[in-house]
Amino acid sequence: MTDDSTAARLDRIRARFAQLKQVEAEHQFGVTLVDGVPLEPIPGVPEAAIEVFRIVGRIEGSHFRFAQPPELAGPAAFEARPEENPHDPLGPALSIGCELHSIPPKLRGEIDGGEGISLDLEEGDVYHIDPDDYVFLYEHPDEDVDIHVFAPDIVTFFDEFVLGPKYPELVDTVLGPGVRAERVRKGRFQGQYQDTWLRLLVTAGLAT
């Protein structure tokens, strides 16, 4: 059952998503925003994830993509997902986003994405782990590595880190310092952020 705080965040996600679609239509930065679709509750999936992807189907800018995992299309799709690896040190999770900055634009039709952002299906939090750290943890499960937990739940993550003022923190954490400050060198958007999603958030007054 959705509590009042979560309901308020979902309302804010819905309003911001609609606002950003309007601003993108006006400025045409090249960002993709696709509405979510009706989704059924799925045993084993946090209710919050279903609620978010009923609103947001897909967001794609130049640096990140966030999209409804195909496993959430329905209970049958979730049951048909690849069998979980019992040796995975992080447990069951779904990929809800990935970075695109490391993928050359001309190769994005061949390479789906770079480092991922995951939803923990047991704890419900949203996290990122460097691929090299993941391999080390897989081989040394008793060692400590840096796992960056962005938010305790997916609603908070989308409210604050995707559609809100903490998006720059997401960029710095996943892509590293300096990327966020990169600017367009020539053309219609000269001097504006290269990151088209950050550019859209700033134009809409949702980030600085």
C-alpha positions in Angstrom: 0.0 0.0 0.0 1.4 3.4 -1.0 1.9 5.8 2.0 1.3 9.5 1.9 5.0 10.4 1.4 5.4 8.0 -1.5 2.1 9.2 -3.0 3.3 12.8 -2.9 6.6 11.8 -4.6 4.7 9.9 -7.3 2.5 13.0 -7.9 5.7 15.1 -8.2 7.2 12.6 -10.7 4.0 12.7 -12.8 3.9 16.5 -12.8 7.7 16.9 -13.6 7.6 14.3 -16.3 4.7 16.2 -18.0 6.6 19.5 -17.5 9.7 18.1 -19.1 7.9 16.7 -22.1 6.5 20.2 -22.7 9.9 21.9 -22.3 11.5 19.3 -24.6 8.8 19.9 -27.2 9.6 23.7 -27.0 13.4 23.4 -27.2 14.1 20.1 -29.0 17.3 19.2 -27.1 17.0 15.6 -28.5 15.8 14.0 -25.3 13.4 11.0 -25.5 10.5 10.9 -23.0 8.0 8.0 -23.4 5.0 7.6 -21.1 4.6 4.5 -19.0 1.9 1.9 -19.6 -0.6 0.2 -17.3 1.3 -2.5 -15.4 0.0 -5.3 -13.1 1.4 -5.9 -9.6 4.0 -8.7 -9.8 4.9 -10.9 -6.8 8.6 -10.4 -6.0 8.7 -6.9 -7.4 8.5 -3.8 -5.1 5.2 -2.1 -5.6 7.0 1.2 -6.0 8.7 0.0 -9.2 5.4 -0.8 -10.8 4.1 2.7 -9.8 7.1 4.5 -11.3 7.0 2.7 -14.6 3.3 3.3 -14.9 4.3 6.9 -15.2 7.7 6.7 -17.0 8.2 4.3 -19.8 11.6 5.6 -21.0 13.9 8.6 -20.6 17.0 8.9 -22.8 19.4 11.7 -23.0 22.9 11.9 -24.3 24.5 10.5 -21.1 21.9 8.1 -19.5 18.9 5.9 -20.3 16.2 5.0 -17.8 13.5 2.5 -18.9 11.0 0.0 -17.8 12.7 -3.4 -17.5 11.1 -5.8 -19.9 10.7 -8.2 -17.0 7.9 -5.9 -15.6 5.6 -6.4 -18.6 3.7 -8.8 -16.5 3.9 -11.8 -14.1 4.7 -14.2 -17.0 7.5 -12.0 -18.3 9.0 -11.7 -14.8 8.8 -15.5 -14.3 10.5 -16.0 -17.7 13.5 -13.9 -16.8 16.9 -15.6 -16.7 17.4 -17.8 -13.7 19.1 -16.0 -10.8 22.7 -16.8 -10.2 22.9 -18.2 -6.7 26.5 -17.0 -6.4 25.7 -13.4 -7.2 27.0 -11.4 -4.2 24.5 -8.7 -4.7 21.4 -10.8 -4.9 18.4 -10.5 -7.3 18.2 -7.1 -9.1 16.7 -5.5 -12.2 18.5 -3.0 -14.4 16.5 0.2 -14.5 19.0 2.4 -16.2 22.5 2.7 -17.8 25.0 5.3 -18.8 25.5 6.1 -22.5 28.3 8.5 -22.2 31.0 5.8 -22.8 29.2 4.5 -25.9 30.0 6.4 -29.2 26.7 7.7 -30.7 27.3 5.7 -33.9 27.6 2.4 -31.9 24.5 2.9 -29.8 22.5 0.7 -32.2 24.9 -2.2 -31.5 25.8 -1.6 -27.9 22.8 -1.3 -25.5 24.5 0.7 -22.8 27.4 1.1 -20.4 27.5 0.8 -16.6 24.1 0.0 -15.1 21.9 1.3 -12.3 20.1 -1.4 -10.5 17.0 -2.0 -8.4 17.6 -4.5 -5.5 14.5 -6.7 -5.6 14.9 -7.8 -1.9 15.8 -4.5 -0.2 14.2 -2.2 -2.8 17.1 0.3 -3.0 18.7 1.7 -6.1 22.4 1.3 -6.5 25.4 1.4 -8.8 28.6 -0.6 -8.6 31.7 -0.2 -10.8 32.0 -3.3 -13.1 35.6 -3.9 -11.9 34.5 -3.8 -8.3 31.7 -6.2 -9.1 34.1 -8.7 -10.6 36.3 -8.4 -7.5 33.4 -8.9 -5.2 32.2 -11.9 -7.2 35.6 -13.5 -6.8 36.1 -12.3 -3.1 32.6 -12.2 -1.6 33.9 -11.5 1.9 35.7 -8.4 0.9 34.3 -4.8 1.0 33.9 -2.8 -2.2 32.3 0.6 -2.9 28.6 0.1 -3.7 26.9 3.5 -4.1 23.3 3.4 -2.9 21.5 6.4 -4.3 18.1 6.0 -2.6 16.3 3.5 -0.4 13.5 3.1 -3.0 12.9 3.7 -6.7 10.3 6.4 -6.1 12.9 8.5 -4.2 15.5 7.8 -6.8 13.3 9.1 -9.7 12.0 12.0 -7.7 15.5 13.2 -6.6 18.1 11.7 -8.9 16.4 11.5 -12.3 13.8 14.2 -12.3 15.2 16.4 -9.6 18.1 18.4 -8.2 20.3 15.4 -7.4 20.8 14.4 -11.0 24.3 16.1 -11.0 25.3 13.8 -8.2 24.3 10.8 -10.2 26.4 12.1 -13.1 29.4 12.7 -10.9 29.1 9.3 -9.2 28.7 7.1 -12.3 30.6 9.1 -14.9 33.2 10.8 -12.8 34.1 14.4 -12.0 34.3 16.8 -14.9 31.8 15.2 -17.2 28.9 17.3 -15.9 30.7 20.5 -16.7 31.3 19.7 -20.4 29.8 22.2 -22.8 28.7 22.2 -26.4 31.5 23.8 -28.5 29.5 24.9 -31.6 26.1 25.0 -33.2 22.7 26.0 -31.9 23.4 24.9 -28.4 26.9 26.3 -28.1 27.9 27.0 -24.5 25.1 24.8 -23.0 25.6 21.5 -21.2 26.6 18.6 -23.5 24.4 16.4 -21.3 21.0 16.9 -22.9 19.1 15.6 -19.9 20.9 18.0 -17.5 20.3 20.8 -20.1 16.6 20.0 -20.0 16.4 19.8 -16.2 18.2 23.2 -15.9 15.9 24.8 -18.5 12.9 23.5 -16.7 14.2 24.9 -13.4 14.5 21.4 -11.8 18.3 21.3 -11.4 21.2 23.7 -11.4 
